[in-house]
Amino acid sequence: MAPSREYARARVAVTLMFLLNGVGWSSLIPRYPELKNGLGLDDLSWGLVVGVGPLGGLLAGLFTARLMRRFNSSWVWLASTLVGLSMLNVSGNAVHWAMFAVGLITMAAMDALADIAMNAHGLRVQRGYGRSILNGLHGWWSVGAVIGGFLGSTAAQLGVPIWAQALVGFVAFAAAAFYARSLALPGPDAEPVTDPTAPTHGRGIPRRWLPRLLALGLLGASAGLIEDSGASWGGVYLESQFTVAPFVIGMAFVALQGSQMIGRFTGDALTNRIGPRAAVTQGMLIAAVGMGLAVAFPTPVTTLIGFACAGWGIATAIPGAMHAADELPGMLHGNGLTFVTWLMRVGFFVGPPLIGLVAQYVNLRWALLVIPVTAALGLLLSPALTPPRHAASPAADGGRPR
């Protein structure tokens, strides 16, 4: 049965939410080597400064479920998106590492709110569709990231000042955000309980689900570390190891996000066919092998191929972990999703300084071996994606148990 017009409009809205969440932050990534050099930071210092940003996300993510229950996920997304976009002008024009860090921390905090809110709204739309659409929505995030990467790379190649790029980006992306909110579903997010025999939801995390939620969160954190490596270190690695044009410097990030985009657009069909655990397993294997070979045989081409393998490898991991957490019964709306999404940000927090620390003792090339090792960890955590028997959906299409 075709979805109602309201849900079709809402799918456009949530698609724009994911796209804009990807494009804003990503437009600054290709300028990272310029910012690192301008701030006079070595590899370890850069890793620490970039790594401190996700602290804002770890803190802000604790309050998202409560905000969504009070204000609706689409309003939480809009407000946090606008504030986050404004931080492009702070980090992009930083004259001191502390100013850069403040911009990143605030942007990460707003990204955490927007991330959970748009996924909650996307899951709400998915339930209206009665089939899996979440991987495709995350694919649109990757589209936004690729667009942002190309915009930043082109601006760098043309010598556009970072302040001008950030200002124009804020105006354009903010206008699109208001339009996306106008198409979103109205009313509260939480579904009313219509079955009088349904169990009462507890206010916290049931102890029986805590180990599974921890595993799902760490799986997402593994994928997050791999994803962030292309942003925090891909351009810096190309710029420091090889002689390449400014446009090419941003292509490590674009390669990762582009292949992740393809993996996510095909991820719903793949997940429906072989299941979420098998989809993540094959992906993590490809990520580990691809990045391992890129480190072993370093050239600009093998580096881009390696980051592309990493992007494909993690394509379904984060959406799968979010969906699995949201489907666990016995919790208030948003609690499982918020818990797992919050824990995922540990990967964004740990990744940059970990790679920078290893680079201080060996070099940046061998420090990138952190990526295949993390992919192996993701393989070990993938069994958490298998739904418990009594909480499983009757179909593999992502619908709620009925």
Sequence and secondary structure as in RCSB ss.txt:
>XXXX:A:sequence
MAPSREYARARVAVTLMFLLNGVGWSSLIPRYPELKNGLGLDDLSWGLVVGVGPLGGLLAGLFTARLMRRFNSSW
VWLASTLVGLSMLNVSGNAVHWAMFAVGLITMAAMDALADIAMNAHGLRVQRGYGRSILNGLHGWWSVGAVIGGF
LGSTAAQLGVPIWAQALVGFVAFAAAAFYARSLALPGPDAEPVTDPTAPTHGRGIPRRWLPRLLALGLLGASAGL
IEDSGASWGGVYLESQFTVAPFVIGMAFVALQGSQMIGRFTGDALTNRIGPRAAVTQGMLIAAVGMGLAVAFPTP
VTTLIGFACAGWGIATAIPGAMHAADELPGMLHGNGLTFVTWLMRVGFFVGPPLIGLVAQYVNLRWALLVIPVTA
ALGLLLSPALTPPRHAASPAADGGRPR
>XXXX:A:secstr
    HHHHHHHHHHHHHHHHHHHHHHTTGGGHHHHHHHHT  HHHHHHHHHHTHHHHHHHGGGHHHHHHHH HHH
HHHHHHHHHHHTHHHHTT SSHHHHHHHHHHHHHHHHHHHHHHHHHHHHHHHHHTS  HHHHHHHHHHHHHHHHH
HHHHHHHHT  HHHHHHHHHHHHHHHHHHHHHTS  S SS     TTS   BSS  GGGHHHHHHHHHHHHHHHH
HHHHIIIIIHHHHHHHS   HHHHTHHHHHHHHHHHHHHHTHHHHHHHH HHHHHHHHHHHHHHHHHHHHHS  H
HHHHHHHHHHHHHTTTHHHHHHHHHHT SSB TTHHHHHHHHHHHHHHHHHHHHHHHHHHHS HHHHTTHHHHHH
HHHHHHGGGGS  GGG  SSTTS    
